[in-house]
Amino acid sequence: MRDGPTWRIPVGILALLFAIMIYAVGVMWAGQWIGQLHVLLQTAIYLVLGIIWLLPLRRFLIWMETGRWG
């Protein structure tokens, strides 16, 4: 455990919020084309897009807490 506060947590939270905003804007931008597809294909695409942003999150949270990437 760490003894005092670290700069990684506030910086990491701000970076995470920024990345989620950029990701959301990208999905909204792509939504105009995704919306023209069949509803089952839309569902699959949105499921993948909804899960894929979680993949790097574990390593990022570990970095925020420990300073290591894994």
CHARMM-style PDB file with segment names, atoms N, HN, CA, C and O in Angstrom:
ATOM      1  N   MET     1       0.836  -1.188   0.000  1.00  0.00      PROA
ATOM      2  CA  MET     1       0.000   0.000   0.000  1.00  0.00      PROA
ATOM      3  C   MET     1       0.880   1.250   0.000  1.00  0.00      PROA
ATOM      4  O   MET     1       2.021   1.229   0.460  1.00  0.00      PROA
ATOM      5  N   ARG     2       0.334   2.304  -0.512  1.00  0.00      PROA
ATOM      6  HN  ARG     2      -0.593   2.321  -0.886  1.00  0.00      PROA
ATOM      7  CA  ARG     2       1.097   3.554  -0.549  1.00  0.00      PROA
ATOM      8  C   ARG     2       0.877   4.341   0.747  1.00  0.00      PROA
ATOM      9  O   ARG     2      -0.144   4.181   1.416  1.00  0.00      PROA
ATOM     10  N   ASP     3       1.829   5.175   1.082  1.00  0.00      PROA
ATOM     11  HN  ASP     3       2.659   5.304   0.539  1.00  0.00      PROA
ATOM     12  CA  ASP     3       1.759   5.954   2.317  1.00  0.00      PROA
ATOM     13  C   ASP     3       1.013   7.271   2.133  1.00  0.00      PROA
ATOM     14  O   ASP     3       0.328   7.735   3.045  1.00  0.00      PROA
ATOM     15  N   GLY     4       1.144   7.860   0.971  1.00  0.00      PROA
ATOM     16  HN  GLY     4       1.700   7.483   0.230  1.00  0.00      PROA
ATOM     17  CA  GLY     4       0.527   9.163   0.743  1.00  0.00      PROA
ATOM     18  C   GLY     4      -0.187   9.210  -0.587  1.00  0.00      PROA
ATOM     19  O   GLY     4      -0.192   8.234  -1.337  1.00  0.00      PROA
ATOM     20  N   PRO     5      -0.790  10.346  -0.876  1.00  0.00      PROA
ATOM     21  CA  PRO     5      -1.489  10.485  -2.159  1.00  0.00      PROA
ATOM     22  C   PRO     5      -0.505  10.459  -3.327  1.00  0.00      PROA
ATOM     23  O   PRO     5       0.675  10.776  -3.181  1.00  0.00      PROA
ATOM     24  N   THR     6      -1.017  10.081  -4.458  1.00  0.00      PROA
ATOM     25  HN  THR     6      -1.976   9.823  -4.577  1.00  0.00      PROA
ATOM     26  CA  THR     6      -0.197  10.007  -5.659  1.00  0.00      PROA
ATOM     27  C   THR     6      -0.866  10.810  -6.771  1.00  0.00      PROA
ATOM     28  O   THR     6      -2.088  10.956  -6.788  1.00  0.00      PROA
ATOM     29  N   TRP     7      -0.079  11.318  -7.682  1.00  0.00      PROA
ATOM     30  HN  TRP     7       0.914  11.199  -7.668  1.00  0.00      PROA
ATOM     31  CA  TRP     7      -0.605  12.110  -8.793  1.00  0.00      PROA
ATOM     32  C   TRP     7      -1.318  11.243  -9.814  1.00  0.00      PROA
ATOM     33  O   TRP     7      -2.114  11.753 -10.602  1.00  0.00      PROA
ATOM     34  N   ARG     8      -1.051   9.938  -9.819  1.00  0.00      PROA
ATOM     35  HN  ARG     8      -0.404   9.523  -9.179  1.00  0.00      PROA
ATOM     36  CA  ARG     8      -1.604   9.062 -10.856  1.00  0.00      PROA
ATOM     37  C   ARG     8      -3.122   8.942 -10.777  1.00  0.00      PROA
ATOM     38  O   ARG     8      -3.779   8.792 -11.808  1.00  0.00      PROA
ATOM     39  N   ILE     9      -3.685   9.005  -9.588  1.00  0.00      PROA
ATOM     40  HN  ILE     9      -3.151   9.127  -8.751  1.00  0.00      PROA
ATOM     41  CA  ILE     9      -5.129   8.810  -9.458  1.00  0.00      PROA
ATOM     42  C   ILE     9      -5.911   9.977 -10.067  1.00  0.00      PROA
ATOM     43  O   ILE     9      -6.769   9.727 -10.913  1.00  0.00      PROA
ATOM     44  N   PRO    10      -5.665  11.240  -9.687  1.00  0.00      PROA
ATOM     45  CA  PRO    10      -6.431  12.313 -10.334  1.00  0.00      PROA
ATOM     46  C   PRO    10      -6.155  12.429 -11.835  1.00  0.00      PROA
ATOM     47  O   PRO    10      -7.065  12.687 -12.622  1.00  0.00      PROA
ATOM     48  N   VAL    11      -4.894  12.235 -12.222  1.00  0.00      PROA
ATOM     49  HN  VAL    11      -4.155  12.025 -11.583  1.00  0.00      PROA
ATOM     50  CA  VAL    11      -4.564  12.285 -13.651  1.00  0.00      PROA
ATOM     51  C   VAL    11      -5.234  11.128 -14.380  1.00  0.00      PROA
ATOM     52  O   VAL    11      -5.751  11.305 -15.483  1.00  0.00      PROA
ATOM     53  N   GLY    12      -5.230   9.952 -13.776  1.00  0.00      PROA
ATOM     54  HN  GLY    12      -4.810   9.808 -12.879  1.00  0.00      PROA
ATOM     55  CA  GLY    12      -5.866   8.790 -14.382  1.00  0.00      PROA
ATOM     56  C   GLY    12      -7.362   8.957 -14.531  1.00  0.00      PROA
ATOM     57  O   GLY    12      -7.931   8.561 -15.548  1.00  0.00      PROA
ATOM     58  N   ILE    13      -8.012   9.542 -13.526  1.00  0.00      PROA
ATOM     59  HN  ILE    13      -7.549   9.864 -12.700  1.00  0.00      PROA
ATOM     60  CA  ILE    13      -9.454   9.768 -13.610  1.00  0.00      PROA
ATOM     61  C   ILE    13      -9.770  10.747 -14.729  1.00  0.00      PROA
ATOM     62  O   ILE    13     -10.697  10.524 -15.507  1.00  0.00      PROA
ATOM     63  N   LEU    14      -9.004  11.832 -14.815  1.00  0.00      PROA
ATOM     64  HN  LEU    14      -8.250  12.014 -14.183  1.00  0.00      PROA
ATOM     65  CA  LEU    14      -9.225  12.797 -15.894  1.00  0.00      PROA
ATOM     66  C   LEU    14      -8.974  12.167 -17.263  1.00  0.00      PROA
ATOM     67  O   LEU    14      -9.733  12.404 -18.202  1.00  0.00      PROA
ATOM     68  N   ALA    15      -7.924  11.376 -17.378  1.00  0.00      PROA
ATOM     69  HN  ALA    15      -7.307  11.184 -16.615  1.00  0.00      PROA
ATOM     70  CA  ALA    15      -7.632  10.705 -18.648  1.00  0.00      PROA
ATOM     71  C   ALA    15      -8.731   9.713 -19.003  1.00  0.00      PROA
ATOM     72  O   ALA    15      -9.111   9.595 -20.168  1.00  0.00      PROA
ATOM     73  N   LEU    16      -9.237   9.005 -18.011  1.00  0.00      PROA
ATOM     74  HN  LEU    16      -8.928   9.100 -17.065  1.00  0.00      PROA
ATOM     75  CA  LEU    16     -10.311   8.046 -18.253  1.00  0.00      PROA
ATOM     76  C   LEU    16     -11.585   8.755 -18.707  1.00  0.00      PROA
ATOM     77  O   LEU    16     -12.241   8.299 -19.643  1.00  0.00      PROA
ATOM     78  N   LEU    17     -11.940   9.852 -18.065  1.00  0.00      PROA
ATOM     79  HN  LEU    17     -11.407  10.223 -17.304  1.00  0.00      PROA
ATOM     80  CA  LEU    17     -13.119  10.620 -18.480  1.00  0.00      PROA
ATOM     81  C   LEU    17     -12.957  11.158 -19.898  1.00  0.00      PROA
ATOM     82  O   LEU    17     -13.894  11.119 -20.695  1.00  0.00      PROA
ATOM     83  N   PHE    18     -11.769  11.658 -20.206  1.00  0.00      PROA
ATOM     84  HN  PHE    18     -11.008  11.690 -19.559  1.00  0.00      PROA
ATOM     85  CA  PHE    18     -11.504  12.166 -21.550  1.00  0.00      PROA
ATOM     86  C   PHE    18     -11.605  11.048 -22.587  1.00  0.00      PROA
ATOM     87  O   PHE    18     -12.210  11.230 -23.643  1.00  0.00      PROA
ATOM     88  N   ALA    19     -11.015   9.901 -22.286  1.00  0.00      PROA
ATOM     89  HN  ALA    19     -10.523   9.754 -21.428  1.00  0.00      PROA
ATOM     90  CA  ALA    19     -11.047   8.773 -23.226  1.00  0.00      PROA
ATOM     91  C   ALA    19     -12.474   8.272 -23.438  1.00  0.00      PROA
ATOM     92  O   ALA    19     -12.849   7.937 -24.562  1.00  0.00      PROA
ATOM     93  N   ILE    20     -13.269   8.218 -22.379  1.00  0.00      PROA
ATOM     94  HN  ILE    20     -12.965   8.491 -21.466  1.00  0.00      PROA
ATOM     95  CA  ILE    20     -14.656   7.771 -22.522  1.00  0.00      PROA
ATOM     96  C   ILE    20     -15.458   8.770 -23.345  1.00  0.00      PROA
ATOM     97  O   ILE    20     -16.310   8.373 -24.140  1.00  0.00      PROA
ATOM     98  N   MET    21     -15.194  10.067 -23.164  1.00  0.00      PROA
ATOM     99  HN  MET    21     -14.502  10.389 -22.518  1.00  0.00      PROA
ATOM    100  CA  MET    21     -15.898  11.068 -23.974  1.00  0.00      PROA
ATOM    101  C   MET    21     -15.540  10.924 -25.451  1.00  0.00      PROA
ATOM    102  O   MET    21     -16.422  10.974 -26.309  1.00  0.00      PROA
ATOM    103  N   ILE    22     -14.261  10.748 -25.752  1.00  0.00      PROA
ATOM    104  HN  ILE    22     -13.545  10.708 -25.055  1.00  0.00      PROA
ATOM    105  CA  ILE    22     -13.831  10.568 -27.142  1.00  0.00      PROA
ATOM    106  C   ILE    22     -14.450   9.302 -27.724  1.00  0.00      PROA
ATOM    107  O   ILE    22     -14.922   9.302 -28.861  1.00  0.00      PROA
ATOM    108  N   TYR    23     -14.448   8.232 -26.949  1.00  0.00      PROA
ATOM    109  HN  TYR    23     -14.065   8.232 -26.025  1.00  0.00      PROA
ATOM    110  CA  TYR    23     -15.030   6.965 -27.387  1.00  0.00      PROA
ATOM    111  C   TYR    23     -16.524   7.132 -27.655  1.00  0.00      PROA
ATOM    112  O   TYR    23     -17.029   6.643 -28.665  1.00  0.00      PROA
ATOM    113  N   ALA    24     -17.234   7.816 -26.758  1.00  0.00      PROA
ATOM    114  HN  ALA    24     -16.823   8.213 -25.937  1.00  0.00      PROA
ATOM    115  CA  ALA    24     -18.673   8.022 -26.926  1.00  0.00      PROA
ATOM    116  C   ALA    24     -18.972   8.859 -28.164  1.00  0.00      PROA
ATOM    117  O   ALA    24     -19.923   8.574 -28.891  1.00  0.00      PROA
ATOM    118  N   VAL    25     -18.174   9.881 -28.405  1.00  0.00      PROA
ATOM    119  HN  VAL    25     -17.402  10.113 -27.814  1.00  0.00      PROA
ATOM    120  CA  VAL    25     -18.366  10.698 -29.607  1.00  0.00      PROA
ATOM    121  C   VAL    25     -18.132   9.852 -30.852  1.00  0.00      PROA
ATOM    122  O   VAL    25     -18.861   9.983 -31.835  1.00  0.00      PROA
ATOM    123  N   GLY    26     -17.128   8.990 -30.820  1.00  0.00      PROA
ATOM    124  HN  GLY    26     -16.536   8.883 -30.021  1.00  0.00      PROA
ATOM    125  CA  GLY    26     -16.869   8.102 -31.958  1.00  0.00      PROA
ATOM    126  C   GLY    26     -18.015   7.140 -32.220  1.00  0.00      PROA
ATOM    127  O   GLY    26     -18.381   6.900 -33.370  1.00  0.00      PROA
ATOM    128  N   VAL    27     -18.578   6.595 -31.162  1.00  0.00      PROA
ATOM    129  HN  VAL    27     -18.281   6.790 -30.228  1.00  0.00      PROA
ATOM    130  CA  VAL    27     -19.715   5.681 -31.328  1.00  0.00      PROA
ATOM    131  C   VAL    27     -20.931   6.448 -31.834  1.00  0.00      PROA
ATOM    132  O   VAL    27     -21.667   5.947 -32.684  1.00  0.00      PROA
ATOM    133  N   MET    28     -21.148   7.656 -31.323  1.00  0.00      PROA
ATOM    134  HN  MET    28     -20.550   8.063 -30.633  1.00  0.00      PROA
ATOM    135  CA  MET    28     -22.275   8.461 -31.816  1.00  0.00      PROA
ATOM    136  C   MET    28     -22.087   8.798 -33.292  1.00  0.00      PROA
ATOM    137  O   MET    28     -23.040   8.764 -34.071  1.00  0.00      PROA
ATOM    138  N   TRP    29     -20.858   9.122 -33.667  1.00  0.00      PROA
ATOM    139  HN  TRP    29     -20.084   9.150 -33.034  1.00  0.00      PROA
ATOM    140  CA  TRP    29     -20.571   9.442 -35.059  1.00  0.00      PROA
ATOM    141  C   TRP    29     -20.821   8.227 -35.947  1.00  0.00      PROA
ATOM    142  O   TRP    29     -21.401   8.354 -37.026  1.00  0.00      PROA
ATOM    143  N   ALA    30     -20.389   7.054 -35.500  1.00  0.00      PROA
ATOM    144  HN  ALA    30     -19.918   6.951 -34.624  1.00  0.00      PROA
ATOM    145  CA  ALA    30     -20.598   5.829 -36.273  1.00  0.00      PROA
ATOM    146  C   ALA    30     -22.057   5.390 -36.239  1.00  0.00      PROA
ATOM    147  O   ALA    30     -22.492   4.622 -37.097  1.00  0.00      PROA
ATOM    148  N   GLY    31     -22.814   5.868 -35.258  1.00  0.00      PROA
ATOM    149  HN  GLY    31     -22.460   6.491 -34.561  1.00  0.00      PROA
ATOM    150  CA  GLY    31     -24.211   5.473 -35.114  1.00  0.00      PROA
ATOM    151  C   GLY    31     -25.080   5.817 -36.307  1.00  0.00      PROA
ATOM    152  O   GLY    31     -26.076   5.140 -36.560  1.00  0.00      PROA
ATOM    153  N   GLN    32     -24.726   6.847 -37.040  1.00  0.00      PROA
ATOM    154  HN  GLN    32     -23.916   7.397 -36.835  1.00  0.00      PROA
ATOM    155  CA  GLN    32     -25.520   7.200 -38.214  1.00  0.00      PROA
ATOM    156  C   GLN    32     -25.447   6.118 -39.290  1.00  0.00      PROA
ATOM    157  O   GLN    32     -26.403   5.930 -40.043  1.00  0.00      PROA
ATOM    158  N   TRP    33     -24.339   5.419 -39.366  1.00  0.00      PROA
ATOM    159  HN  TRP    33     -23.563   5.572 -38.755  1.00  0.00      PROA
ATOM    160  CA  TRP    33     -24.230   4.318 -40.325  1.00  0.00      PROA
ATOM    161  C   TRP    33     -24.714   3.008 -39.720  1.00  0.00      PROA
ATOM    162  O   TRP    33     -25.316   2.179 -40.403  1.00  0.00      PROA
ATOM    163  N   ILE    34     -24.448   2.835 -38.451  1.00  0.00      PROA
ATOM    164  HN  ILE    34     -23.959   3.508 -37.896  1.00  0.00      PROA
ATOM    165  CA  ILE    34     -24.905   1.613 -37.784  1.00  0.00      PROA
ATOM    166  C   ILE    34     -26.428   1.570 -37.761  1.00  0.00      PROA
ATOM    167  O   ILE    34     -27.016   0.495 -37.875  1.00  0.00      PROA
ATOM    168  N   GLY    35     -27.068   2.712 -37.616  1.00  0.00      PROA
ATOM    169  HN  GLY    35     -26.591   3.586 -37.523  1.00  0.00      PROA
ATOM    170  CA  GLY    35     -28.527   2.789 -37.567  1.00  0.00      PROA
ATOM    171  C   GLY    35     -29.214   2.345 -38.846  1.00  0.00      PROA
ATOM    172  O   GLY    35     -30.413   2.065 -38.834  1.00  0.00      PROA
ATOM    173  N   GLN    36     -28.488   2.276 -39.936  1.00  0.00      PROA
ATOM    174  HN  GLN    36     -27.514   2.504 -39.946  1.00  0.00      PROA
ATOM    175  CA  GLN    36     -29.070   1.857 -41.212  1.00  0.00      PROA
ATOM    176  C   GLN    36     -29.012   0.349 -41.409  1.00  0.00      PROA
ATOM    177  O   GLN    36     -29.573  -0.171 -42.373  1.00  0.00      PROA
ATOM    178  N   LEU    37     -28.343  -0.353 -40.513  1.00  0.00      PROA
ATOM    179  HN  LEU    37     -27.887   0.069 -39.730  1.00  0.00      PROA
ATOM    180  CA  LEU    37     -28.187  -1.801 -40.634  1.00  0.00      PROA
ATOM    181  C   LEU    37     -29.373  -2.530 -40.014  1.00  0.00      PROA
ATOM    182  O   LEU    37     -30.200  -1.922 -39.335  1.00  0.00      PROA
ATOM    183  N   HSD    38     -29.447  -3.832 -40.252  1.00  0.00      PROA
ATOM    184  HN  HSD    38     -28.774  -4.325 -40.803  1.00  0.00      PROA
ATOM    185  CA  HSD    38     -30.486  -4.671 -39.658  1.00  0.00      PROA
ATOM    186  C   HSD    38     -30.360  -4.635 -38.134  1.00  0.00      PROA
ATOM    187  O   HSD    38     -29.256  -4.523 -37.602  1.00  0.00      PROA
ATOM    188  N   VAL    39     -31.483  -4.728 -37.443  1.00  0.00      PROA
ATOM    189  HN  VAL    39     -32.380  -4.819 -37.875  1.00  0.00      PROA
ATOM    190  CA  VAL    39     -31.502  -4.557 -35.988  1.00  0.00      PROA
ATOM    191  C   VAL    39     -30.635  -5.597 -35.263  1.00  0.00      PROA
ATOM    192  O   VAL    39     -30.028  -5.274 -34.243  1.00  0.00      PROA
ATOM    193  N   LEU    40     -30.566  -6.818 -35.760  1.00  0.00      PROA
ATOM    194  HN  LEU    40     -31.060  -7.080 -36.589  1.00  0.00      PROA
ATOM    195  CA  LEU    40     -29.723  -7.826 -35.110  1.00  0.00      PROA
ATOM    196  C   LEU    40     -28.239  -7.498 -35.280  1.00  0.00      PROA
ATOM    197  O   LEU    40     -27.438  -7.708 -34.369  1.00  0.00      PROA
ATOM    198  N   LEU    41     -27.890  -6.988 -36.441  1.00  0.00      PROA
ATOM    199  HN  LEU    41     -28.540  -6.818 -37.181  1.00  0.00      PROA
ATOM    200  CA  LEU    41     -26.504  -6.573 -36.667  1.00  0.00      PROA
ATOM    201  C   LEU    41     -26.159  -5.355 -35.805  1.00  0.00      PROA
ATOM    202  O   LEU    41     -25.052  -5.256 -35.274  1.00  0.00      PROA
ATOM    203  N   GLN    42     -27.107  -4.435 -35.673  1.00  0.00      PROA
ATOM    204  HN  GLN    42     -28.006  -4.516 -36.104  1.00  0.00      PROA
ATOM    205  CA  GLN    42     -26.907  -3.287 -34.788  1.00  0.00      PROA
ATOM    206  C   GLN    42     -26.657  -3.738 -33.353  1.00  0.00      PROA
ATOM    207  O   GLN    42     -25.763  -3.234 -32.672  1.00  0.00      PROA
ATOM    208  N   THR    43     -27.466  -4.698 -32.910  1.00  0.00      PROA
ATOM    209  HN  THR    43     -28.191  -5.107 -33.463  1.00  0.00      PROA
ATOM    210  CA  THR    43     -27.326  -5.208 -31.546  1.00  0.00      PROA
ATOM    211  C   THR    43     -25.939  -5.798 -31.327  1.00  0.00      PROA
ATOM    212  O   THR    43     -25.296  -5.527 -30.313  1.00  0.00      PROA
ATOM    213  N   ALA    44     -25.482  -6.600 -32.276  1.00  0.00      PROA
ATOM    214  HN  ALA    44     -26.004  -6.820 -33.100  1.00  0.00      PROA
ATOM    215  CA  ALA    44     -24.156  -7.210 -32.156  1.00  0.00      PROA
ATOM    216  C   ALA    44     -23.065  -6.143 -32.125  1.00  0.00      PROA
ATOM    217  O   ALA    44     -22.137  -6.224 -31.320  1.00  0.00      PROA
ATOM    218  N   ILE    45     -23.172  -5.154 -32.990  1.00  0.00      PROA
ATOM    219  HN  ILE    45     -23.926  -5.088 -33.644  1.00  0.00      PROA
ATOM    220  CA  ILE    45     -22.162  -4.095 -33.047  1.00  0.00      PROA
ATOM    221  C   ILE    45     -22.129  -3.315 -31.744  1.00  0.00      PROA
ATOM    222  O   ILE    45     -21.054  -3.052 -31.204  1.00  0.00      PROA
ATOM    223  N   TYR    46     -23.303  -2.941 -31.230  1.00  0.00      PROA
ATOM    224  HN  TYR    46     -24.176  -3.154 -31.668  1.00  0.00      PROA
ATOM    225  CA  TYR    46     -23.332  -2.164 -29.992  1.00  0.00      PROA
ATOM    226  C   TYR    46     -22.882  -2.985 -28.787  1.00  0.00      PROA
ATOM    227  O   TYR    46     -22.311  -2.435 -27.846  1.00  0.00      PROA
ATOM    228  N   LEU    47     -23.130  -4.287 -28.803  1.00  0.00      PROA
ATOM    229  HN  LEU    47     -23.594  -4.734 -29.568  1.00  0.00      PROA
ATOM    230  CA  LEU    47     -22.608  -5.140 -27.732  1.00  0.00      PROA
ATOM    231  C   LEU    47     -21.079  -5.162 -27.753  1.00  0.00      PROA
ATOM    232  O   LEU    47     -20.430  -5.035 -26.714  1.00  0.00      PROA
ATOM    233  N   VAL    48     -20.518  -5.325 -28.946  1.00  0.00      PROA
ATOM    234  HN  VAL    48     -21.045  -5.428 -29.790  1.00  0.00      PROA
ATOM    235  CA  VAL    48     -19.054  -5.335 -29.072  1.00  0.00      PROA
ATOM    236  C   VAL    48     -18.480  -3.977 -28.665  1.00  0.00      PROA
ATOM    237  O   VAL    48     -17.502  -3.916 -27.920  1.00  0.00      PROA
ATOM    238  N   LEU    49     -19.082  -2.893 -29.149  1.00  0.00      PROA
ATOM    239  HN  LEU    49     -19.876  -2.943 -29.754  1.00  0.00      PROA
ATOM    240  CA  LEU    49     -18.582  -1.563 -28.804  1.00  0.00      PROA
ATOM    241  C   LEU    49     -18.760  -1.260 -27.322  1.00  0.00      PROA
ATOM    242  O   LEU    49     -17.962  -0.527 -26.737  1.00  0.00      PROA
ATOM    243  N   GLY    50     -19.798  -1.817 -26.716  1.00  0.00      PROA
ATOM    244  HN  GLY    50     -20.446  -2.412 -27.191  1.00  0.00      PROA
ATOM    245  CA  GLY    50     -20.028  -1.601 -25.295  1.00  0.00      PROA
ATOM    246  C   GLY    50     -19.069  -2.361 -24.406  1.00  0.00      PROA
ATOM    247  O   GLY    50     -18.830  -1.963 -23.266  1.00  0.00      PROA
ATOM    248  N   ILE    51     -18.517  -3.450 -24.911  1.00  0.00      PROA
ATOM    249  HN  ILE    51     -18.711  -3.774 -25.837  1.00  0.00      PROA
ATOM    250  CA  ILE    51     -17.607  -4.276 -24.114  1.00  0.00      PROA
ATOM    251  C   ILE    51     -16.145  -3.945 -24.396  1.00  0.00      PROA
ATOM    252  O   ILE    51     -15.309  -4.036 -23.497  1.00  0.00      PROA
ATOM    253  N   ILE    52     -15.828  -3.564 -25.622  1.00  0.00      PROA
ATOM    254  HN  ILE    52     -16.507  -3.490 -26.352  1.00  0.00      PROA
ATOM    255  CA  ILE    52     -14.428  -3.418 -26.033  1.00  0.00      PROA
ATOM    256  C   ILE    52     -13.681  -2.341 -25.243  1.00  0.00      PROA
ATOM    257  O   ILE    52     -12.470  -2.453 -25.052  1.00  0.00      PROA
ATOM    258  N   TRP    53     -14.378  -1.309 -24.783  1.00  0.00      PROA
ATOM    259  HN  TRP    53     -15.361  -1.219 -24.938  1.00  0.00      PROA
ATOM    260  CA  TRP    53     -13.678  -0.260 -24.040  1.00  0.00      PROA
ATOM    261  C   TRP    53     -13.237  -0.741 -22.664  1.00  0.00      PROA
ATOM    262  O   TRP    53     -12.387  -0.117 -22.029  1.00  0.00      PROA
ATOM    263  N   LEU    54     -13.809  -1.841 -22.204  1.00  0.00      PROA
ATOM    264  HN  LEU    54     -14.499  -2.348 -22.719  1.00  0.00      PROA
ATOM    265  CA  LEU    54     -13.437  -2.375 -20.895  1.00  0.00      PROA
ATOM    266  C   LEU    54     -12.109  -3.137 -20.918  1.00  0.00      PROA
ATOM    267  O   LEU    54     -11.486  -3.316 -19.871  1.00  0.00      PROA
ATOM    268  N   LEU    55     -11.674  -3.582 -22.084  1.00  0.00      PROA
ATOM    269  HN  LEU    55     -12.180  -3.437 -22.934  1.00  0.00      PROA
ATOM    270  CA  LEU    55     -10.475  -4.415 -22.177  1.00  0.00      PROA
ATOM    271  C   LEU    55      -9.217  -3.754 -21.595  1.00  0.00      PROA
ATOM    272  O   LEU    55      -8.515  -4.399 -20.816  1.00  0.00      PROA
ATOM    273  N   PRO    56      -8.906  -2.512 -21.934  1.00  0.00      PROA
ATOM    274  CA  PRO    56      -7.695  -1.916 -21.351  1.00  0.00      PROA
ATOM    275  C   PRO    56      -7.903  -1.348 -19.949  1.00  0.00      PROA
ATOM    276  O   PRO    56      -6.950  -0.887 -19.321  1.00  0.00      PROA
ATOM    277  N   LEU    57      -9.136  -1.378 -19.457  1.00  0.00      PROA
ATOM    278  HN  LEU    57      -9.910  -1.753 -19.967  1.00  0.00      PROA
ATOM    279  CA  LEU    57      -9.438  -0.722 -18.189  1.00  0.00      PROA
ATOM    280  C   LEU    57      -8.710  -1.348 -17.006  1.00  0.00      PROA
ATOM    281  O   LEU    57      -8.253  -0.618 -16.126  1.00  0.00      PROA
ATOM    282  N   ARG    58      -8.587  -2.657 -16.952  1.00  0.00      PROA
ATOM    283  HN  ARG    58      -8.959  -3.250 -17.667  1.00  0.00      PROA
ATOM    284  CA  ARG    58      -7.925  -3.326 -15.823  1.00  0.00      PROA
ATOM    285  C   ARG    58      -6.474  -2.868 -15.683  1.00  0.00      PROA
ATOM    286  O   ARG    58      -6.024  -2.510 -14.595  1.00  0.00      PROA
ATOM    287  N   ARG    59      -5.759  -2.886 -16.794  1.00  0.00      PROA
ATOM    288  HN  ARG    59      -6.125  -3.176 -17.678  1.00  0.00      PROA
ATOM    289  CA  ARG    59      -4.347  -2.482 -16.748  1.00  0.00      PROA
ATOM    290  C   ARG    59      -4.215  -1.002 -16.378  1.00  0.00      PROA
ATOM    291  O   ARG    59      -3.296  -0.610 -15.659  1.00  0.00      PROA
ATOM    292  N   PHE    60      -5.142  -0.195 -16.878  1.00  0.00      PROA
ATOM    293  HN  PHE    60      -5.889  -0.513 -17.463  1.00  0.00      PROA
ATOM    294  CA  PHE    60      -5.116   1.233 -16.573  1.00  0.00      PROA
ATOM    295  C   PHE    60      -5.359   1.474 -15.084  1.00  0.00      PROA
ATOM    296  O   PHE    60      -4.681   2.303 -14.476  1.00  0.00      PROA
ATOM    297  N   LEU    61      -6.313   0.764 -14.494  1.00  0.00      PROA
ATOM    298  HN  LEU    61      -6.863   0.091 -14.988  1.00  0.00      PROA
ATOM    299  CA  LEU    61      -6.589   0.909 -13.066  1.00  0.00      PROA
ATOM    300  C   LEU    61      -5.419   0.408 -12.222  1.00  0.00      PROA
ATOM    301  O   LEU    61      -5.117   0.981 -11.175  1.00  0.00      PROA
ATOM    302  N   ILE    62      -4.764  -0.653 -12.672  1.00  0.00      PROA
ATOM    303  HN  ILE    62      -5.010  -1.118 -13.522  1.00  0.00      PROA
ATOM    304  CA  ILE    62      -3.568  -1.135 -11.970  1.00  0.00      PROA
ATOM    305  C   ILE    62      -2.478  -0.065 -12.008  1.00  0.00      PROA
ATOM    306  O   ILE    62      -1.803   0.170 -11.006  1.00  0.00      PROA
ATOM    307  N   TRP    63      -2.306   0.580 -13.157  1.00  0.00      PROA
ATOM    308  HN  TRP    63      -2.854   0.389 -13.971  1.00  0.00      PROA
ATOM    309  CA  TRP    63      -1.315   1.651 -13.261  1.00  0.00      PROA
ATOM    310  C   TRP    63      -1.656   2.797 -12.310  1.00  0.00      PROA
ATOM    311  O   TRP    63      -0.775   3.333 -11.637  1.00  0.00      PROA
ATOM    312  N   MET    64      -2.935   3.171 -12.258  1.00  0.00      PROA
ATOM    313  HN  MET    64      -3.650   2.735 -12.804  1.00  0.00      PROA
ATOM    314  CA  MET    64      -3.333   4.256 -11.364  1.00  0.00      PROA
ATOM    315  C   MET    64      -2.996   3.932  -9.910  1.00  0.00      PROA
ATOM    316  O   MET    64      -2.604   4.818  -9.150  1.00  0.00      PROA
ATOM    317  N   GLU    65      -3.143   2.698  -9.532  1.00  0.00      PROA
ATOM    318  HN  GLU    65      -3.461   1.978 -10.149  1.00  0.00      PROA
ATOM    319  CA  GLU    65      -2.940   2.288  -8.140  1.00  0.00      PROA
ATOM    320  C   GLU    65      -1.466   2.025  -7.811  1.00  0.00      PROA
ATOM    321  O   GLU    65      -1.001   2.391  -6.732  1.00  0.00      PROA
ATOM    322  N   THR    66      -0.731   1.395  -8.731  1.00  0.00      PROA
ATOM    323  HN  THR    66      -1.109   1.097  -9.607  1.00  0.00      PROA
ATOM    324  CA  THR    66       0.624   0.940  -8.407  1.00  0.00      PROA
ATOM    325  C   THR    66       1.735   1.633  -9.193  1.00  0.00      PROA
ATOM    326  O   THR    66       2.877   1.671  -8.736  1.00  0.00      PROA
ATOM    327  N   GLY    67       1.423   2.174 -10.354  1.00  0.00      PROA
ATOM    328  HN  GLY    67       0.496   2.143 -10.725  1.00  0.00      PROA
ATOM    329  CA  GLY    67       2.454   2.752 -11.206  1.00  0.00      PROA
ATOM    330  C   GLY    67       3.034   1.758 -12.193  1.00  0.00      PROA
ATOM    331  O   GLY    67       3.926   2.104 -12.968  1.00  0.00      PROA
ATOM    332  N   ARG    68       2.540   0.519 -12.176  1.00  0.00      PROA
ATOM    333  HN  ARG    68       1.816   0.237 -11.546  1.00  0.00      PROA
ATOM    334  CA  ARG    68       2.985  -0.512 -13.123  1.00  0.00      PROA
ATOM    335  C   ARG    68       1.846  -0.794 -14.102  1.00  0.00      PROA
ATOM    336  O   ARG    68       0.682  -0.563 -13.772  1.00  0.00      PROA
ATOM    337  N   TRP    69       2.160  -1.286 -15.296  1.00  0.00      PROA
ATOM    338  HN  TRP    69       3.105  -1.473 -15.564  1.00  0.00      PROA
ATOM    339  CA  TRP    69       1.154  -1.583 -16.320  1.00  0.00      PROA
ATOM    340  C   TRP    69       0.722  -3.033 -16.289  1.00  0.00      PROA
ATOM    341  O   TRP    69       0.388  -3.562 -17.349  1.00  0.00      PROA
ATOM    342  N   GLY    70       0.703  -3.680 -15.221  1.00  0.00      PROA
ATOM    343  HN  GLY    70       0.975  -3.250 -14.360  1.00  0.00      PROA
ATOM    344  CA  GLY    70       0.241  -5.062 -15.249  1.00  0.00      PROA
ATOM    345  C   GLY    70       0.558  -5.786 -14.048  1.00  0.00      PROA
ATOM    346  OT1 GLY    70       0.228  -6.966 -13.934  1.00  0.00      PROA
TER     347      GLY     70
END
